[in-house]
Structures are given as structure tokens and as C-alpha cells.
Amino acid sequence: MNDHHFVLRLAQVQDLPQVLDLVQGLADFEQESDAVTATINDYNLAFANDKIWVNLALVENNIVGFTLCYDTFSTWKGKMFYLEDFYVADNFRSKGIGQGLFDAFIKEAKNRECKLVKWQVLDWNTRAVHFYERNLATIEREWWNGKIIF
């Protein structure tokens, strides 16, 4: 297998169970294994209503990575594309797949005429921080996250 041979394509509804599995893989990596409570029905509904944009990376027809994004709005800048999840399975990292997914995310944001893109990265994930910085991203370190889970 050529390590650099991968295909990007948009997800279809039948891919969503595998996407949810990869989301669980991301949660495991982030040491939050029990935090994923969204169901496949939640994914199907969001997908059917065009609430999420999901791009897949495949190697030999197996999904090995993805980005999950959605449109949102910045009161300061205007239309924004938010990168909710970005994950490449561990044994497929450092092969250009993440860069391909990230480039496709940026291209989609520009196609949607967004003014900015945004995402979160864990402070201890130095590989990811360096990846984003290599892509000319500003990593804000002064903002704290707030949330309420129902």
C-alpha cells in the first residue's frame, strides 16, 4: 500500500455509523471516552437537515479520517465555518491525510464565502497545535470555554 494514496469524498448517510465510530476514537484519544452521548439518530437528523458537512478520507475504501463542520456566524466577522471534529486514525497519521482534509475544509469555507474558520484544540495536543501553526493559524490562548450540558 502506498502510504500517501488516499481519497477524499463527502460522506453519505450510510457512512454516518463509521463517522460516529471515529468520533468515539477521537474521544478516546482526548481521554473523554464516556463523553460521547450523541446517537446515530442525532447524526442522521443533522445530516438530513444539512446541519453538518462531513468529509471523509479513505485508504483502500476504508474510512480512516474525517472532518465534521457546520455553518455558524461571528458577530464580529460575519459568516463562519466551524470545524467541530477533525480526526485521522492513529496508524494513518503523518501521511498527508490530515493536511488533505484540512485543505478541503479551508476550500469549502472559501466556497461558502466565509470570513473565517474556527475550531478548538487541546493545549496538551502539541502535534495538533504545531500542525495548525504550520497552516498559519492563530492559536488563541486567552479564551476559556464555557458550556452547559443538558
N, C-alpha and C positions, 0 to 999 in steps of 0.2 A: 504494500500500500504506500502510495506517495503521501507523505505527511502533509504536504501543502495542498492536496486536492480535496476541496470541499465545495459544496454548492449552497448558495443562499436562496431561500424561497419563502414566500409568505405562508403563514400557517393556514390550514383549512380546519374546519370544525373537528374532523376526525383526528387531528393532531393534538387537540387540547389535553387529552389524558396524559400524553407524553410530556407536554409542557408543564402540567401540574406536577408530574414526577420530577422534572428538572427543577421546578420551584422548590420542591422538598429537598433536593440535592443542594440548592443554594442555602436554604435554611439550615441544613446540617452543617455546611461549610461555615456559616455565620454563627454556629453554636446556639441556634434557636430552633432545634428540631421539632419542638412541640408547638411552635408559634403559628404554623400553617393550619388555618381552620376553614379557609375557602374551599368550596366543593366544586366538583366538575360542573354542577348545575350553575354555580356562580360564574364560572368561566364561560360556559355555553351562552348564558344570558348576556354577558358583557360583549362577547364576540358577535352574537346575533344582532345586537343593537349598535354595532360599530363603536363601542366604547373603548376597545383595546385594539392595538395594531401589534401583531406578533410576527417577527421574522425569525426564521429557523436557519441553522447551519447543519448541513448533513454531510456525513462521510460514509460512503458506500451505502447510501439510502438509510442510514441511521441518524436520528436527530442527536446531535452532540452539543448543541448550544442554542441560545435564543436571546432575543431582546423582546421585551413587552413594554409598550409605550402607550401614551394617550395624550390627546389634546387637552390643554388647560390654558389659563390666562394669567399673565403677570400684570398687575395694576400699574407697574412702573414701565414695562416694556411693550406689553401687548401679547399677541398670540405666542404661546409657548408649547413645546413638545416635551413631555416628561418621560424620562427613562425609568420606569418603575423597577424592572429587573433586567439584569444582563448577566448571563452565566454561560460558561463553557465547562463541560465536564473535565475533571482534573487531568485525565490522560490525553486530552486533546488541547491543552494549553500550550502556549509558546510555539504555535504552528501557523500563526497568521489568522486564525479563525476569529478571535476576538476583535482584531483590527478590522476584518471584513464586516463583521456585524456592526461595529461602531461606525464605520464609514457609511454603511447603509442607513443607519439611524440618522446620522447628520444629513445625508442626502434627502431622506424622507422629510425631515424637518424643513429643509430649504424648499422642497417641492410644495409643502404646505404653507409656505411663506411665513414661517415662524420667525420671530425676532430673537429668540433664544431657546436653548435647551437646558434642562436641569436634571439632576439626579443626586443621589446620596452615595457616599462611600464610607465604610467604617474606618475609623482612624488607625486601627491596627492592621488594616489590609494594605500594607505598603506596596505590594506588587500592583494593586489596582490604582493606588494613588499615583505611582510613577507612570503607569500606562496613561492615565488621564492627563498628567502633566506633559508627557511626550506629545499628546494630541492638543496641546496649547490650551488646556482647560485651566480655569481658576478654581482652586480648591479652597472654599471658604472655611475658615476655622473659627470664626467668631459667632456663628449662629448655633443655637441649640434647637433640637427637635422637640416639638410638643405634639401630643396625641392623646386621644381618649378612645379606648376600645370598648365597644358595646357588645 
